[in-house]
Amino acid sequence: MKVIIFGATGMVGQGALRESLLADDVEQVLTVVRRPAGVRHPKLRELVWADFADLGGIEDELRGYDACFYCLGVSSVGLSEAEYTRISYDFPVAAAHLLARLNPEMTFLYVSGAGTNPDGRAMWARVKGRTELEIIKTFPNGYAFRPAFIQPTQGATSKTGLYRALYTLTAPLLPLLGRVAPRYVTSTDRLGRAMLRAARTGFPTHVVENADLR
């Protein structure tokens, strides 16, 4: 299996990359990044590209893959709806439309989040909800993953300072939270393994909630 990962330098993407490199049935991993990440592995090929809204210049590099794990995301804090839409809708949809033309049978997995709803009151939930609908419409094997609270494991760290502080403060409570409310908690390594599961065998539903990710 050959896998493409967008957002491999973020916390979720780090988990997806680690689990993909560890998996015996994954022979090649391509990460599409804006700047070199410094990760080295025999399976890994890194492609540096600046404009995620227009991937036409790297089209030939994206042919022949079996799965795409789209983990690129950003906090909506401080962003206008237009700014957030560019990153959370325009970028993943551009990737999906191009890859669907190149590899129509591939698995495309978009990581959104618990509470995503195209008709929701929160701006981020509406934008990501629209993205989910477009991904699922574009790919027969398209999935929207909706993790809730994600525990960073195996050295994964968030690029967002606010999230890093939150994880530091809540770290002592995570074992208890995982026991009393397991349906609301997952981890970066579990999430990565769930992505690989979707690529191998699929899931019964195209929208996968946190409890199902576990």
N, C-alpha and C positions, 0 to 999 in steps of 0.2 A: 504494500500500500504506500502511496505517495501523498504527502500532506502539505498544504499551504497554511501558514499561520500569519494573520494580520494582528498586530498588537502584541507581538511576542515579548516586548520589553515591559509591558504592564503586569500587574499582579496575576490576573487570570491567565494572560498569555504565557507568563513564566511557567505556570503549572501545566498548561497545554504543551508547551515545548518540552519540558522535562519528561512528561509521561510519554510523549511521542518518541523521543530519543531512546527511552528505555524499552519501548515495545518491540518485541521480536519481529512482528509482522509489518512494521513500518521500515521501509528501506530508504526513504529519502524524505527530508523535511526542508521546505523552502520558507524562509521568513521574509516578509516584505516590510521594510523598516525605513524610517526617514534618516536615521544615522546609524553607523555601525554599533552593534551591541557588545562586541568583544567576546562572544561565545564561540567556542571551537568544538567541533565534533565531526567524526567521519561521515555521519549521515546528513549533516547540516550544510545548507547553502543559504547564504544571506544575500538579499537583493535590496540595495539602497535606492529609494525612489522618493522624490519630493512631493509630487502632486497626487494624492490619493483620490482625487475627484476625476482624474484622467489617467487611466492605466494603459492607454493604447500603445505607448512607447515601449512597454514591457510585455506586450501580448504574447509574443512567441515564447517567453520564459514561463508562461503560466499554463501551457498546454500539457496534457497528459497526466493530470493529477486526479486522485480519487476522492479527496476530501479537502474542504477549506474550513478552518476554524477561525471565525472572525471575532476576535477578542478586543479589538480597538475600541476604546471608549474614553469618555471624559466626564467629569462632574459638571452638572448644570449650574452650579453656584457661580454667580457673577456673569453668566452668559445670557445674551438675548436669545429669543427663540430662533432667530435667523442664524446666529452663530452656532447654537447647539444643533440645529437641523443640518447644517453643513457637515458637521463631524459625525453625527449619530444617524443621519438618514442618507445624505448625498454620498458620503464615502462608502458605506457598506453596499448601498444599492448599485453604485458604479461597479464595484467589484463583482457583485452578484450577476449583473447583466452581462458583463464581459465573460465571466467564467461559465455562465449558462450556455453561451454561444460556443465556447471552446470545449467544454466538458459537460454536456447536458445531463449526464447520468451521475455526476459527482454528488457527494453529500456536502451541503453547505449549512454550516451551523453558526447561527448568530447569537451571541451572548447579550441578552438585554437585562432583565432583572425582575425580581418579585414586585408586583404592583403595576407592571406595564399594562397599559390599556389605551387603545386608540381613541376612546371616548372619555378618558379620565380627566379629572380637573387639573392635575399637575402637568405642567408643560412637558417635562422629560418623559412622563408616562405616555402622553399622546404621540410624541415624536417617535419614541421607540416602538410604540404599538403600530404605527404606520410602517415602520421598517420591517417589523415581524411579518405583517401581512404581505408586503412586497416580496420578501424572501420566500415565504411559503408558496406564494403564487408563481414565483419564477422557477422554483426547483421542485420536482416530484419528491426529491430527498432533501427538502429544506426543513430546518428545525429552528425554533426559537427556544433557547435555554433561559430560564428565569430563576437564577440562584437568589437566595435571600442573603443572610449574613454569611460571608465567606471568610473562613479562617485561613490566613496565609501559613503555608507549611513548606518544609523542605527549602527554607531560605527565601521564599518568594516575598517581595515587598511591593507596596503600593508606591506609585510615582506621585500621588497626591498627598501633600503634607497633612491635610486635615484627616484623611483616612489613616495615615500612619499613626497619628496621635490617638485616634479612636481605637485602633488595634492594640496599641500599647496599653491604653487604659483598661480595655476589656479583656486582655489576655488572661488574667487570673480567673475570670468568670467563665471562660469558654468551655472548660471541661464540664462544669455544672450545666451551662446552657445546652450543651450537646446532649446531656442526659435527660433534662426535663423538657426540652423543646427540640428534639432532633429534626423535626420536619422543617424547621426554620434555619438550620445551620448546615453548611457544607464546608469543604476545604478546597484549596487550590489543587491538591493532588487528586482528590475524588472527582472534582469537576473535570480535570484533564482525562481521567480514565472514562468518565461518562461520555465525553466527546468521542473518544476512540470506540466506545461501545456503539454509539450512533453510526459511526462510519462503517463498522463491521456488519452490524445486524439491523440497524434502524431502531426506531421506537414506535409504539402503537399510535402515539399522537404527535402532531407536529409542534405543539406548544408543550414544553416539558417544564413542569413546576419543580420547586426545590425538593419536595418530598420524593419525587420520582428520580431526581438526580442522585439521591442517596442510594 
